[in-house]
Amino acid sequence: MERIGDECRANDIPFFLEPVGYDPTGGDEKGSEYAKVKPSVVKQSMAEFTQDRYGVDVMKVEVPVNMKCVEGAQAFAGTAAYSHDEALNHFRAAAAVATKPFIYLSAGVSNAEFTESLELAAESGVKFSGVLCGRATWKDGIPVYAKQGIEAFRNWLEGEGVENIGNVNNRLKVASPWFAAYGAASAETLA
């Protein structure tokens, strides 16, 4: 990892690192048992890989909670791993150990679940620098394409697909610029 950071620095290439947490017992990363340890996994990854020795410029991390396991969440699926306040604290605890900017990944959840997690991040007050999402914006269009063809998919993208992007963009109004994580007023002052 350190070598990759060194090579990125030497070639003036930004290093975006995406650690992927998993259940070491082989369990389901989307399940309620892993949900109990997920905040710790995300926090430990952020603490470790934002150290200067790795040369990471921006961390790409999962949100530190499974929204299906947050009591009171719209995505709640019936088995609680955390209360609403505990979930807020997990966002804060993970962000507190990061020494570099970080962005949240959608990790394949639905658009509704991802945008709800961004609302929780905003409510917690963490200074995340944006998002990286793919499936949360387009995956519901795949069955449309498979069953109805390219024209129906194009229409889906122009309607629901655009709406999904808008939903995420609306939640990004509270995101902080990446350079703020370095205490800078603009990217130019870091050059």
Contacts in CASP RR format, 6 or more apart in sequence:
PFRMAT RR
TARGET T0000
AUTHOR 0000-0000-0000
METHOD contacts of the structure
MODEL  1
MERIGDECRANDIPFFLEPVGYDPTGGDEKGSEYAKVKPSVVKQSMAEFT
QDRYGVDVMKVEVPVNMKCVEGAQAFAGTAAYSHDEALNHFRAAAAVATK
PFIYLSAGVSNAEFTESLELAAESGVKFSGVLCGRATWKDGIPVYAKQGI
EAFRNWLEGEGVENIGNVNNRLKVASPWFAAYGAASAETLA
1 17 0 8 1.000
1 49 0 8 1.000
1 54 0 8 1.000
2 53 0 8 1.000
2 54 0 8 1.000
2 55 0 8 1.000
4 15 0 8 1.000
5 15 0 8 1.000
5 54 0 8 1.000
5 55 0 8 1.000
5 56 0 8 1.000
6 55 0 8 1.000
7 13 0 8 1.000
8 14 0 8 1.000
8 15 0 8 1.000
8 55 0 8 1.000
8 57 0 8 1.000
9 15 0 8 1.000
9 55 0 8 1.000
14 57 0 8 1.000
14 58 0 8 1.000
15 54 0 8 1.000
15 55 0 8 1.000
15 56 0 8 1.000
15 57 0 8 1.000
15 58 0 8 1.000
16 56 0 8 1.000
16 57 0 8 1.000
16 58 0 8 1.000
16 59 0 8 1.000
16 60 0 8 1.000
17 49 0 8 1.000
17 54 0 8 1.000
17 56 0 8 1.000
17 58 0 8 1.000
17 59 0 8 1.000
17 60 0 8 1.000
18 59 0 8 1.000
18 60 0 8 1.000
18 61 0 8 1.000
18 105 0 8 1.000
19 45 0 8 1.000
19 49 0 8 1.000
19 59 0 8 1.000
19 61 0 8 1.000
20 62 0 8 1.000
21 29 0 8 1.000
21 38 0 8 1.000
21 41 0 8 1.000
21 42 0 8 1.000
21 45 0 8 1.000
21 62 0 8 1.000
22 29 0 8 1.000
23 29 0 8 1.000
23 33 0 8 1.000
23 34 0 8 1.000
23 37 0 8 1.000
27 33 0 8 1.000
27 34 0 8 1.000
28 34 0 8 1.000
29 38 0 8 1.000
30 66 0 8 1.000
30 68 0 8 1.000
31 66 0 8 1.000
31 68 0 8 1.000
31 69 0 8 1.000
32 66 0 8 1.000
32 68 0 8 1.000
32 69 0 8 1.000
32 79 0 8 1.000
32 81 0 8 1.000
34 66 0 8 1.000
35 65 0 8 1.000
35 66 0 8 1.000
35 68 0 8 1.000
35 69 0 8 1.000
35 81 0 8 1.000
35 82 0 8 1.000
36 81 0 8 1.000
38 62 0 8 1.000
38 64 0 8 1.000
38 65 0 8 1.000
38 66 0 8 1.000
39 64 0 8 1.000
39 65 0 8 1.000
39 82 0 8 1.000
39 90 0 8 1.000
39 93 0 8 1.000
39 94 0 8 1.000
42 61 0 8 1.000
42 62 0 8 1.000
42 63 0 8 1.000
42 64 0 8 1.000
42 90 0 8 1.000
42 94 0 8 1.000
43 64 0 8 1.000
43 90 0 8 1.000
43 93 0 8 1.000
43 94 0 8 1.000
43 97 0 8 1.000
45 59 0 8 1.000
45 61 0 8 1.000
46 59 0 8 1.000
46 61 0 8 1.000
46 94 0 8 1.000
46 95 0 8 1.000
46 97 0 8 1.000
46 98 0 8 1.000
46 102 0 8 1.000
47 97 0 8 1.000
47 98 0 8 1.000
49 56 0 8 1.000
49 59 0 8 1.000
50 56 0 8 1.000
50 59 0 8 1.000
50 97 0 8 1.000
50 98 0 8 1.000
50 99 0 8 1.000
50 100 0 8 1.000
50 102 0 8 1.000
51 99 0 8 1.000
52 99 0 8 1.000
56 100 0 8 1.000
57 100 0 8 1.000
57 101 0 8 1.000
58 100 0 8 1.000
58 101 0 8 1.000
58 102 0 8 1.000
58 103 0 8 1.000
58 129 0 8 1.000
58 178 0 8 1.000
59 98 0 8 1.000
59 100 0 8 1.000
59 101 0 8 1.000
59 102 0 8 1.000
59 103 0 8 1.000
60 102 0 8 1.000
60 103 0 8 1.000
60 105 0 8 1.000
60 132 0 8 1.000
61 94 0 8 1.000
61 102 0 8 1.000
61 103 0 8 1.000
61 104 0 8 1.000
61 105 0 8 1.000
62 104 0 8 1.000
62 105 0 8 1.000
62 107 0 8 1.000
63 91 0 8 1.000
63 104 0 8 1.000
63 105 0 8 1.000
63 107 0 8 1.000
63 117 0 8 1.000
63 120 0 8 1.000
63 121 0 8 1.000
64 90 0 8 1.000
64 91 0 8 1.000
64 93 0 8 1.000
64 94 0 8 1.000
65 81 0 8 1.000
65 82 0 8 1.000
65 87 0 8 1.000
65 90 0 8 1.000
65 91 0 8 1.000
65 117 0 8 1.000
65 120 0 8 1.000
66 81 0 8 1.000
67 73 0 8 1.000
67 75 0 8 1.000
67 76 0 8 1.000
67 109 0 8 1.000
67 113 0 8 1.000
67 116 0 8 1.000
67 117 0 8 1.000
67 120 0 8 1.000
68 75 0 8 1.000
68 76 0 8 1.000
68 77 0 8 1.000
68 78 0 8 1.000
68 79 0 8 1.000
68 113 0 8 1.000
69 76 0 8 1.000
69 77 0 8 1.000
69 79 0 8 1.000
69 80 0 8 1.000
69 81 0 8 1.000
69 82 0 8 1.000
70 76 0 8 1.000
70 80 0 8 1.000
70 81 0 8 1.000
70 82 0 8 1.000
70 83 0 8 1.000
70 84 0 8 1.000
70 87 0 8 1.000
70 120 0 8 1.000
71 80 0 8 1.000
71 82 0 8 1.000
71 83 0 8 1.000
71 84 0 8 1.000
72 84 0 8 1.000
73 84 0 8 1.000
73 87 0 8 1.000
73 116 0 8 1.000
73 120 0 8 1.000
74 112 0 8 1.000
74 116 0 8 1.000
75 109 0 8 1.000
75 110 0 8 1.000
75 112 0 8 1.000
75 113 0 8 1.000
75 116 0 8 1.000
82 90 0 8 1.000
87 120 0 8 1.000
88 120 0 8 1.000
88 123 0 8 1.000
88 124 0 8 1.000
89 124 0 8 1.000
91 120 0 8 1.000
91 121 0 8 1.000
91 124 0 8 1.000
91 125 0 8 1.000
91 126 0 8 1.000
92 124 0 8 1.000
92 125 0 8 1.000
92 126 0 8 1.000
94 126 0 8 1.000
95 102 0 8 1.000
95 124 0 8 1.000
95 126 0 8 1.000
95 127 0 8 1.000
95 128 0 8 1.000
98 181 0 8 1.000
99 181 0 8 1.000
100 181 0 8 1.000
101 129 0 8 1.000
101 176 0 8 1.000
101 178 0 8 1.000
101 179 0 8 1.000
101 180 0 8 1.000
101 181 0 8 1.000
101 182 0 8 1.000
102 128 0 8 1.000
102 129 0 8 1.000
102 181 0 8 1.000
103 128 0 8 1.000
103 129 0 8 1.000
103 130 0 8 1.000
103 131 0 8 1.000
103 132 0 8 1.000
104 117 0 8 1.000
104 118 0 8 1.000
104 121 0 8 1.000
104 128 0 8 1.000
104 130 0 8 1.000
104 131 0 8 1.000
104 132 0 8 1.000
105 131 0 8 1.000
105 132 0 8 1.000
105 133 0 8 1.000
106 114 0 8 1.000
106 131 0 8 1.000
106 132 0 8 1.000
106 133 0 8 1.000
106 134 0 8 1.000
106 135 0 8 1.000
106 136 0 8 1.000
106 137 0 8 1.000
108 114 0 8 1.000
108 134 0 8 1.000
108 135 0 8 1.000
108 136 0 8 1.000
108 139 0 8 1.000
109 117 0 8 1.000
109 135 0 8 1.000
109 136 0 8 1.000
110 136 0 8 1.000
110 139 0 8 1.000
110 140 0 8 1.000
111 136 0 8 1.000
111 137 0 8 1.000
111 140 0 8 1.000
111 164 0 8 1.000
111 167 0 8 1.000
111 168 0 8 1.000
112 167 0 8 1.000
113 136 0 8 1.000
114 131 0 8 1.000
114 133 0 8 1.000
114 136 0 8 1.000
114 168 0 8 1.000
115 167 0 8 1.000
115 168 0 8 1.000
115 170 0 8 1.000
115 171 0 8 1.000
118 131 0 8 1.000
118 168 0 8 1.000
118 171 0 8 1.000
118 172 0 8 1.000
119 171 0 8 1.000
121 128 0 8 1.000
121 174 0 8 1.000
122 171 0 8 1.000
122 174 0 8 1.000
125 174 0 8 1.000
127 176 0 8 1.000
127 180 0 8 1.000
127 181 0 8 1.000
128 175 0 8 1.000
128 176 0 8 1.000
129 175 0 8 1.000
129 176 0 8 1.000
129 177 0 8 1.000
129 178 0 8 1.000
129 180 0 8 1.000
129 181 0 8 1.000
130 172 0 8 1.000
130 175 0 8 1.000
131 168 0 8 1.000
131 172 0 8 1.000
131 175 0 8 1.000
133 168 0 8 1.000
136 164 0 8 1.000
136 168 0 8 1.000
137 161 0 8 1.000
137 164 0 8 1.000
137 165 0 8 1.000
137 168 0 8 1.000
138 157 0 8 1.000
138 161 0 8 1.000
138 164 0 8 1.000
140 156 0 8 1.000
140 160 0 8 1.000
140 164 0 8 1.000
141 153 0 8 1.000
141 156 0 8 1.000
141 157 0 8 1.000
141 160 0 8 1.000
141 161 0 8 1.000
144 152 0 8 1.000
144 153 0 8 1.000
144 156 0 8 1.000
145 152 0 8 1.000
145 153 0 8 1.000
145 156 0 8 1.000
177 187 0 8 1.000
178 187 0 8 1.000
179 185 0 8 1.000
179 186 0 8 1.000
179 187 0 8 1.000
179 189 0 8 1.000
179 190 0 8 1.000
182 190 0 8 1.000
184 190 0 8 1.000
END
